[in-house]
Amino acid sequence: MAGPQMVMYEKEFQLITAVIERLTKEANAKVVFLVDKNGQLIASAGETKDLDTTSLASLTAGNIAATGGLAKLIGEKEFSILFHEGEKDNLHISIVAQRVILVVIFDQRSSLGLVRLRVKKAGDELAGIFQSLLTKVEQEQEEVAESPFAEITDEDIDNLFSD
């Protein structure tokens, strides 16, 4: 069964942004961004002005989907952490709260060990934020379902205002 649609509120967005900005500093990363599994960029921090964050977000989600297929072929549920090492920059990709993807781009100013340590802490914080967000959305859906206006459809409204 699919979970409720992800909705972002200002308070939670600010909390998420604070976590990834702190992660950028503590991991000595160049860029940190958070993406949903559909490839939509949620938030970013660091040196993003020269990056095509939209393409990065989309390709990261595709990467997670592809490695998910590989995982299933060998009997795993998913690979929750991916690491790509380049000549200058490295990518650390992890799945947070089974809903979003946390991407850290770093170079020789940092190390994989430091990034993994800081990502673990930030991932736990982000998971808490997303859990509270999910709870908030579920509560709002229950309130809407109990509303006396819940049974009114768009068609009813159209009929009311038609000539």
N, C-alpha and C positions, 0 to 999 in steps of 0.2 A: 504494500500500500504506500502510495506517495505521501510525503509529509505536506504540511501546509505550504503555500507559496511564501517565499522569503520576502519579507517587507522590512525596509530599513527606516528606522526613526533617527532623528537628529541626535538624541542622547547616545544611542548605541553607536552611531557613526563616529561621534567624537571620541568615544571610548576605544573603538577599533583603531582610529587614526592615531591616538596617543600610544597604543600598544605597538603599532608598527613603526612609528617614529622612534620610540625608545629602542626597539629591536635594531633599527638601522644604526643607531649610535653604539649600543652595547656590543653588537656583533661586528662593528666596524665595516658594515656593508656599504656598497655603493647604492643599491636600490632594494627596497622591499615592497612587494605588492600582494594584494589579496584578491583572488578571483573566485567567482562561483563556478560550479562544475559545468555550466553552460558556456563559459568563456567570457562572461561579463566582468569587467574590472569593478571591484568594490571600492578599493582604496589603495593609495600608493604613497611612498615616502622615499626621500633621497634624491639622487641625481637623475630625475626622470625627463628633463627638458629635451634631451637628445634621443630619447627612446620612443619608439612607436608602441606605447603601452597597450593600445587596442589589439594590435597583432600579437604582441607577447602574451596577452591574456588569453586570446583565442587559441594560439598554438600550445600554450601550457595546458589548457583544458583538453585539447586534442591529444597531447602527450600522455596525460593521465588516463584518458579513455583507451589509448592504444596499449599502454602498459597494463591496464586493467584486463584487457583481452589476453595479454601474455600471462598474467597472473592466473587467470582462470584455466588456461591451457595446462598449467603445471599444478593445478589444484589449490591455488591460493585464492583468498577472497579479493585482495588487492595489494599493491605495493604502496605502503603509506609514505615512503620517503624515496625520492629519486635524487641522484646527484650527477651533474654533467660537468666535466672538467675541460676547460679550454686552455689555450695558450696564455691568454691574459685574464679572462674572467671565468668564473665558475657559477653554476646554478645549483641551488639547493631547493628542492621542491618537496613540500609535505602537505598531506591532507589533514585538515583540522575539522574536528567535530563531524566527520564523514559528510560535510556539506560544502566546504570551501577549500581553496588551495592557497597555501602560503608560499611565496617565491622570494628567495633571497639571492641577489646577485652580488658576488664579492670577488675581490682580487687578492693579490699577494699581501695586502695590508692586513688581512685576516687569515684565519685557518678554518678548515673544515670542523675541527673539534670545537672551536669557539662558537662557530655558527650553529652547530648541532645543539650545543648546550643552551644557547640563547633562544633558539627556535623552540626547544622543548618548553621552556618557561613561558614564552609568548604564546605558544600553541595552547597551553593550559588556560591562560587568561582569555584568549579568543574563544575557546570552547565554552567557557563560562558565560561570556557575553552572548554568544549565539544561542546558548540554552535559555538564557533569560529572554532573549528576543523571541524565541519559539514559544515560550510560555505566554508572553505578552500577546502574540498573534492568536494563539489558541483561545485565550480569554476574550479577546475582542470578537472572535468569530462566534463564541458562545453568546456574547451580549447581543450581537446582530441577530442571531437565530431566535433570541427571546424577544426581540423588538416587535411591537404590534405592526410595524411596516414591513417585516421580513417577507410576508406572503404577497406583497404587491409586486407585480412584475412590470417590466418595461412596457409590455403590451397594454397593461391596465392604465398606465400613465398616458400612453399614446392615445388610447380610446377616450380618456377623460378630456384631453385637449383637442381632439379632432372635431371638425365641423359637422 
